[in-house]
Amino acid sequence: MVGLARSGRAAALALARRGVAVVAADRSPDADAGRLVDAGVEVRLGTEDVSLLEAADLLVKSPGVPAESPLPAAARARRVPIWSEVELGYRLLPPGTGLIGVTGTNGKTTTTELLGAILRADGRRTEVAGNVGRPLTDVAEELAPGSWVVCELSSFQLEDVQELACDVAVLLNLEPDHLDRHGTFEAYREAKLRIFERTRAKIVPRGMGLDGTEFSADDPLPAQPLIPGAHNRENAAAATAAARAAGVRDDAIAEALRTFPGVPHRLELVRELRGVRWVNDSKATNTAAARRGVAAYDAPIRLILGGSLKGEDFGPFARDLPRSVRSIYLVGEASEQLAAALDAAGRDYVRAGDLGTAVDLAAGDAESGDVVLLSPAAASYDQFANFEQRGDTFRRLVETLT
């Protein structure tokens, strides 16, 4: 097992509980091994020693581990099979489990959670798993017979599937993302499309030229979604098409659409103070997601941008920012590249440096009727462990404003 973040630990435990001899490795000497040692797993921290493969029949790779890192590269050279954690989780699912997979550049978590709500409204035992939430290997061990799983699947998870077969597979959209990892958009696209290799029903965006049931934001829906934004109506259309493909009744779909409140860190209204709405969109880790966040509001916007770099060109995003964005506050590693793009676009900004300073500056500038929007258009790994920690920090800072 290579990589001991959340899904890596879950995979190692699942194998150990089945009597498999597991060696768990992570290049970080400070990685959290959790309960692995107590479960009988041999833990190796601070190493990528390829000699660990000498007795290995299988390498299971966490999604955060690049394919070219030493252990996966050596495994390929030695023809040791490589599975992602979701591939292992799929093989551990009880017979008869229904599986809906959701991928795409943006909207995955919202659509996955919405589909979970729809299936529950239809009376089905349902778990949500995958990229955000519980690892599939963890969920697989607790499923009752006849259950359904809705699994959010990232490109990192899909690049190492072998037999994963969804009953229904959803592709929401494709925009340049994770180019620092995949190298090219074509390689990123190829990883995403692996979700369709063995699926029974394909749900695809209209106009993309792919085979399958098409959806768009203009589709008639059984009910008006509660969650705001044109992009969320598109997510609702995708979820509706997928639910129908899984045999869900329209009245159950309508109930979920009317009541589903959205997910944390995605256009999450933190509070309204003196007529100013403070919105946590920390999950907008690329420019396409930030565009959708900005477009969701017909109001003046005070926008907080920045974080760690993912290889994106910020130029088109900066040029296309609407005039409703009244002020911009830059934070983190991406500040220099964002500043250059904004300079070229003739847009003003302030270098805030960190999130706390950005919140203070926005609080001083915002007027009644404004939206202060954290929609960073960048990842979080420069100053935070993940986008959840960034969003939680924003929420805490906003809740302390007086």
C-alpha positions as CSV (number, residue, x, y, z in Angstrom):
1,M,0.0,0.0,0.0
2,V,1.6,3.2,-1.1
3,G,0.4,6.5,0.4
4,L,-1.2,6.6,3.9
5,A,-3.7,9.4,3.6
6,R,-7.4,8.6,4.4
7,S,-8.0,6.1,1.5
8,G,-4.6,4.4,1.8
9,R,-5.2,3.6,5.5
10,A,-8.7,2.3,4.7
11,A,-7.4,0.1,2.0
12,A,-4.6,-1.3,4.1
13,L,-7.0,-2.1,7.0
14,A,-9.5,-3.8,4.6
15,L,-6.8,-6.1,3.3
16,A,-5.3,-6.8,6.7
17,R,-8.7,-7.8,8.1
18,R,-8.9,-10.4,5.3
19,G,-5.6,-12.0,6.3
20,V,-3.5,-10.4,3.6
21,A,0.1,-9.5,4.5
22,V,0.3,-5.8,4.0
23,V,3.3,-3.4,3.9
24,A,2.2,0.2,4.0
25,A,4.7,2.9,2.8
26,D,4.6,6.6,2.7
27,R,7.5,8.9,1.7
28,S,6.6,11.3,4.5
29,P,8.2,10.4,7.9
30,D,5.3,12.2,9.6
31,A,2.5,10.3,7.9
32,D,-0.3,9.2,10.1
33,A,-0.4,5.4,10.3
34,G,-3.6,5.4,12.4
35,R,-4.5,1.9,13.5
36,L,-2.4,0.1,11.0
37,V,0.3,-1.3,13.3
38,D,-2.4,-2.7,15.7
39,A,-4.0,-4.4,12.7
40,G,-0.8,-6.2,11.9
41,V,0.3,-4.0,9.0
42,E,4.0,-3.4,8.5
43,V,4.4,0.3,8.3
44,R,7.4,2.0,6.5
45,L,7.5,5.8,6.8
46,G,9.9,8.2,5.1
47,T,10.8,5.8,2.4
48,E,10.1,4.9,-1.3
49,D,12.5,2.0,-1.3
50,V,11.7,-0.2,-4.3
51,S,13.0,-3.3,-2.5
52,L,9.6,-3.3,-0.7
53,L,8.2,-4.8,-3.9
54,E,10.4,-7.9,-3.8
55,A,7.6,-10.1,-2.3
56,A,4.7,-8.1,-3.5
57,D,1.8,-9.6,-5.5
58,L,-0.1,-6.3,-5.8
59,L,0.5,-2.6,-5.3
60,V,-2.4,-0.5,-4.2
61,K,-1.8,3.2,-4.8
62,S,-3.4,6.1,-3.0
63,P,-4.8,8.8,-5.4
64,G,-2.3,11.4,-4.1
65,V,0.7,9.3,-5.3
66,P,1.9,10.2,-8.8
67,A,2.2,7.3,-11.3
68,E,5.9,8.2,-11.9
69,S,6.9,8.1,-8.2
70,P,9.5,5.3,-7.4
71,L,7.3,2.5,-6.1
72,P,4.6,2.6,-8.8
73,A,7.2,3.0,-11.5
74,A,9.2,0.1,-10.2
75,A,6.0,-2.0,-10.0
76,R,5.2,-1.3,-13.6
77,A,8.7,-2.3,-14.6
78,R,8.4,-5.6,-12.7
79,R,4.8,-6.2,-13.9
80,V,3.3,-6.0,-10.5
81,P,-0.4,-5.1,-10.8
82,I,-1.3,-1.6,-9.7
83,W,-4.8,-0.9,-8.4
84,S,-6.3,2.3,-7.1
85,E,-8.1,2.3,-3.8
86,V,-11.5,2.4,-5.6
87,E,-10.5,-0.6,-7.7
88,L,-9.9,-2.6,-4.5
89,G,-13.1,-1.2,-2.9
90,Y,-15.1,-2.2,-6.0
91,R,-13.8,-5.8,-5.7
92,L,-14.9,-5.8,-2.0
93,L,-18.5,-4.7,-2.7
94,P,-21.1,-7.4,-1.8
95,P,-22.8,-9.1,-4.7
96,G,-25.8,-7.2,-5.9
97,T,-24.6,-3.8,-4.8
98,G,-25.7,-1.0,-7.1
99,L,-23.0,1.4,-8.1
100,I,-23.3,4.9,-9.5
101,G,-20.0,6.6,-10.4
102,V,-19.7,10.4,-10.8
103,T,-16.7,12.2,-12.3
104,G,-15.9,15.5,-14.0
105,T,-13.8,18.5,-13.4
106,N,-16.4,20.4,-11.3
107,G,-19.6,19.6,-9.5
108,K,-18.7,16.0,-8.5
109,T,-19.3,16.3,-4.8
110,T,-22.6,18.2,-5.2
111,T,-23.9,15.7,-7.8
112,T,-22.8,12.7,-5.8
113,E,-24.4,13.9,-2.6
114,L,-27.6,14.9,-4.5
115,L,-27.8,11.4,-6.0
116,G,-27.4,9.9,-2.5
117,A,-30.4,12.0,-1.4
118,I,-32.4,11.0,-4.4
119,L,-31.8,7.3,-3.9
120,R,-32.7,7.6,-0.2
121,A,-35.9,9.4,-1.1
122,D,-36.7,6.4,-3.3
123,G,-36.4,4.2,-0.2
124,R,-33.0,2.6,-1.1
125,R,-30.3,1.9,1.4
126,T,-27.5,4.2,0.1
127,E,-24.0,5.2,1.0
128,V,-21.9,8.0,-0.5
129,A,-18.2,7.3,-0.9
130,G,-15.1,8.1,-2.9
131,N,-13.0,11.2,-3.6
132,V,-14.7,13.3,-0.9
133,G,-16.1,11.4,2.1
134,R,-15.5,7.8,3.1
135,P,-13.2,5.6,1.1
136,L,-15.0,3.0,-0.9
137,T,-13.0,0.2,0.8
138,D,-14.3,1.5,4.1
139,V,-17.9,1.6,3.0
140,A,-17.8,-1.8,1.3
141,E,-17.3,-3.6,4.6
142,E,-20.5,-2.2,6.1
143,L,-23.0,-2.6,3.2
144,A,-26.2,-4.5,3.7
145,P,-27.3,-6.8,0.8
146,G,-29.0,-4.9,-2.0
147,S,-27.5,-1.5,-1.0
148,W,-26.5,1.3,-3.4
149,V,-23.3,3.3,-3.5
150,V,-22.8,6.6,-5.1
151,C,-19.0,7.1,-5.6
152,E,-17.3,10.3,-6.5
153,L,-14.3,9.4,-8.7
154,S,-11.3,11.7,-9.5
155,S,-8.9,11.3,-12.4
156,F,-6.3,10.2,-9.9
157,Q,-8.6,7.3,-8.7
158,L,-9.6,6.3,-12.2
159,E,-6.1,6.1,-13.7
160,D,-5.5,2.8,-12.0
161,V,-8.9,0.9,-12.4
162,Q,-8.9,-2.5,-13.9
163,E,-12.3,-4.1,-13.5
164,L,-14.4,-1.2,-12.0
165,A,-17.8,-1.4,-13.6
166,C,-20.5,1.1,-12.6
167,D,-24.2,0.4,-13.2
168,V,-24.5,4.1,-14.1
169,A,-21.5,6.4,-14.8
170,V,-21.8,10.2,-15.0
171,L,-19.4,12.6,-16.6
172,L,-20.4,16.1,-15.6
173,N,-17.9,18.2,-17.6
174,L,-14.2,18.4,-18.7
175,E,-12.0,21.5,-18.2
176,P,-8.2,21.8,-17.9
177,D,-7.3,20.7,-14.4
178,H,-4.5,18.8,-12.5
179,L,-2.1,19.5,-15.4
180,D,0.7,19.5,-12.9
181,R,0.0,15.9,-12.3
182,H,-1.3,14.6,-15.7
183,G,1.0,16.7,-17.9
184,T,-1.6,17.3,-20.7
185,F,-5.3,17.9,-21.0
186,E,-5.5,14.8,-23.2
187,A,-4.0,12.6,-20.5
188,Y,-6.4,14.1,-17.9
189,R,-9.3,13.5,-20.3
190,E,-8.3,9.9,-20.9
191,A,-8.2,9.2,-17.2
192,K,-11.7,10.7,-16.7
193,L,-13.2,8.7,-19.5
194,R,-12.1,5.4,-18.0
195,I,-15.3,5.6,-15.9
196,F,-17.1,4.4,-19.0
197,E,-15.0,1.4,-19.9
198,R,-17.4,-1.2,-18.4
199,T,-20.5,0.8,-17.4
200,R,-24.1,-0.2,-18.2
201,A,-25.5,3.3,-18.6
202,K,-23.5,6.5,-19.6
203,I,-24.7,10.0,-18.6
204,V,-22.8,12.7,-20.6
205,P,-23.1,16.4,-21.2
206,R,-25.0,17.4,-24.3
207,G,-22.8,18.6,-27.2
208,M,-19.7,16.8,-26.0
209,G,-19.9,14.2,-28.8
210,L,-19.9,11.2,-26.5
211,D,-22.3,8.2,-26.6
212,G,-24.8,8.0,-23.9
213,T,-27.8,9.7,-22.3
214,E,-27.3,13.5,-22.6
215,F,-28.2,16.2,-20.1
216,S,-27.9,20.0,-20.0
217,A,-28.9,22.8,-17.7
218,D,-32.0,23.5,-19.9
219,D,-33.5,20.0,-19.3
220,P,-37.0,20.0,-17.7
221,L,-36.7,18.7,-14.2
222,P,-39.3,17.1,-11.8
223,A,-38.8,20.1,-9.4
224,Q,-36.8,23.3,-9.1
225,P,-33.5,22.6,-7.2
226,L,-33.1,24.4,-3.9
227,I,-29.4,25.0,-4.4
228,P,-28.5,28.2,-6.3
229,G,-26.6,28.8,-9.6
230,A,-26.9,27.8,-13.2
231,H,-24.1,25.2,-12.7
232,N,-26.1,23.6,-10.0
233,R,-29.1,23.3,-12.3
234,E,-26.8,21.4,-14.6
235,N,-25.7,19.2,-11.7
236,A,-29.3,18.5,-10.9
237,A,-30.0,17.6,-14.6
238,A,-27.1,15.1,-14.5
239,A,-28.4,13.6,-11.2
240,T,-31.9,13.4,-12.6
241,A,-30.7,11.5,-15.7
242,A,-28.6,9.2,-13.7
243,A,-31.4,8.5,-11.2
244,R,-33.8,7.7,-14.0
245,A,-31.2,5.3,-15.5
246,A,-31.1,3.6,-12.1
247,G,-34.9,3.2,-12.1
248,V,-35.7,5.9,-9.6
249,R,-39.3,7.4,-9.6
250,D,-39.7,11.0,-10.6
251,D,-41.5,11.9,-7.3
252,A,-38.5,10.8,-5.3
253,I,-36.2,12.8,-7.6
254,A,-38.5,15.9,-7.1
255,E,-38.5,15.5,-3.3
256,A,-34.7,15.5,-3.2
257,L,-34.3,18.4,-5.6
258,R,-36.6,20.5,-3.5
259,T,-34.9,19.7,-0.2
260,F,-31.2,19.1,-0.9
261,P,-29.3,22.0,0.7
262,G,-25.9,21.6,-1.1
263,V,-22.5,20.6,0.4
264,P,-20.0,22.3,2.6
265,H,-17.3,24.4,0.9
266,R,-19.4,24.8,-2.3
267,L,-21.3,28.1,-2.4
268,E,-21.9,27.6,1.3
269,L,-23.6,30.6,2.9
270,V,-21.6,31.1,6.1
271,R,-23.6,34.0,7.5
272,E,-25.2,37.4,6.6
273,L,-23.8,40.3,8.6
274,R,-25.0,43.9,8.1
275,G,-26.5,43.0,4.7
276,V,-23.3,41.3,3.5
277,R,-23.4,37.6,2.5
278,W,-20.2,35.6,3.3
279,V,-19.9,32.6,1.0
280,N,-17.5,29.7,1.4
281,D,-16.6,28.2,-2.0
282,S,-13.3,26.7,-1.0
283,K,-13.8,23.7,-3.2
284,A,-13.4,25.9,-6.3
285,T,-9.8,24.8,-6.8
286,N,-9.6,25.7,-10.5
287,T,-10.7,28.6,-12.7
288,A,-13.7,26.8,-14.2
289,A,-15.2,26.2,-10.7
290,A,-14.4,29.8,-9.7
291,R,-16.2,31.1,-12.8
292,R,-19.3,29.2,-11.8
293,G,-19.1,30.6,-8.3
294,V,-18.9,34.2,-9.5
295,A,-21.7,33.6,-12.0
296,A,-24.0,32.3,-9.3
297,Y,-24.6,35.8,-7.8
298,D,-26.5,38.8,-9.2
299,A,-24.8,41.1,-6.8
300,P,-21.6,43.0,-6.2
301,I,-18.8,40.6,-5.3
302,R,-15.7,40.9,-3.2
303,L,-13.6,38.0,-4.4
304,I,-10.8,36.1,-2.5
305,L,-8.5,34.3,-4.9
306,G,-5.3,32.2,-4.6
307,G,-3.7,29.2,-3.1
308,S,-1.3,26.6,-4.5
309,L,-0.6,26.2,-8.2
310,K,-1.9,23.4,-10.5
311,G,-0.5,24.5,-13.8
312,E,-3.5,26.5,-15.0
313,D,-3.3,29.7,-17.1
314,F,-5.1,32.4,-15.1
315,G,-5.2,34.8,-18.1
316,P,-8.6,33.9,-19.6
317,F,-10.2,33.8,-16.2
318,A,-8.8,37.3,-15.3
319,R,-10.0,38.7,-18.6
320,D,-13.5,37.3,-18.2
321,L,-14.2,38.4,-14.7
322,P,-17.4,40.4,-14.8
323,R,-17.6,44.0,-13.5
324,S,-19.8,42.7,-10.7
325,V,-16.5,41.8,-9.0
326,R,-15.8,45.0,-7.2
327,S,-12.6,44.1,-5.4
328,I,-10.1,41.1,-5.4
329,Y,-7.9,39.9,-2.6
330,L,-4.9,37.6,-3.4
331,V,-3.6,35.0,-1.1
332,G,-1.0,32.3,-1.2
333,E,1.5,30.9,-3.6
334,A,-0.6,31.7,-6.7
335,S,-0.6,35.4,-5.9
336,E,2.2,36.3,-8.4
337,Q,0.6,34.5,-11.3
338,L,-2.8,35.8,-10.5
339,A,-1.4,39.4,-10.2
340,A,0.3,39.1,-13.6
341,A,-3.0,37.9,-15.2
342,L,-5.0,40.7,-13.5
343,D,-2.5,43.3,-14.5
344,A,-2.8,42.2,-18.1
345,A,-6.6,42.3,-17.8
346,G,-6.5,45.8,-16.3
347,R,-8.1,44.7,-13.0
348,D,-7.3,46.1,-9.6
349,Y,-6.4,43.8,-6.7
350,V,-4.9,43.8,-3.3
351,R,-2.1,41.4,-2.2
352,A,-3.6,40.1,1.1
353,G,-1.1,37.3,1.6
354,D,-3.2,35.1,3.9
355,L,-6.8,34.3,4.4
356,G,-7.2,36.2,7.7
357,T,-5.9,39.4,6.2
358,A,-8.2,39.0,3.1
359,V,-11.3,38.5,5.4
360,D,-10.4,41.7,7.3
361,L,-9.9,43.7,4.1
362,A,-13.1,42.5,2.6
363,A,-15.0,43.2,5.8
364,G,-13.8,46.8,5.6
365,D,-14.7,47.2,1.9
366,A,-18.0,45.3,1.7
367,E,-21.3,47.2,1.7
368,S,-24.9,46.0,2.3
369,G,-26.0,43.9,-0.6
370,D,-22.5,42.6,-1.4
371,V,-21.3,39.0,-1.5
372,V,-17.8,38.2,-0.1
373,L,-16.9,35.1,-2.0
374,L,-14.0,32.8,-1.2
375,S,-13.7,31.0,-4.6
376,P,-10.0,30.6,-4.9
377,A,-9.4,29.2,-8.4
378,A,-6.4,27.4,-6.9
379,A,-5.7,24.4,-4.7
380,S,-5.0,24.8,-1.0
381,Y,-1.7,23.0,-0.3
382,D,0.5,26.0,0.2
383,Q,-1.1,27.2,3.4
384,F,-3.6,24.4,4.3
385,A,-3.8,20.6,4.4
386,N,-6.8,20.6,2.0
387,F,-9.7,22.7,0.8
388,E,-11.8,21.6,3.7
389,Q,-9.3,23.1,6.2
390,R,-9.2,26.3,4.1
391,G,-13.0,26.5,4.1
392,D,-13.3,25.8,7.8
393,T,-10.7,28.5,8.5
394,F,-12.7,31.0,6.4
395,R,-15.9,30.0,8.2
396,R,-14.3,30.5,11.6
397,L,-12.8,33.9,10.6
398,V,-16.2,35.0,9.3
399,E,-18.1,33.8,12.4
400,T,-15.8,35.9,14.6
401,L,-16.6,39.2,12.7
402,T,-18.7,41.6,14.8
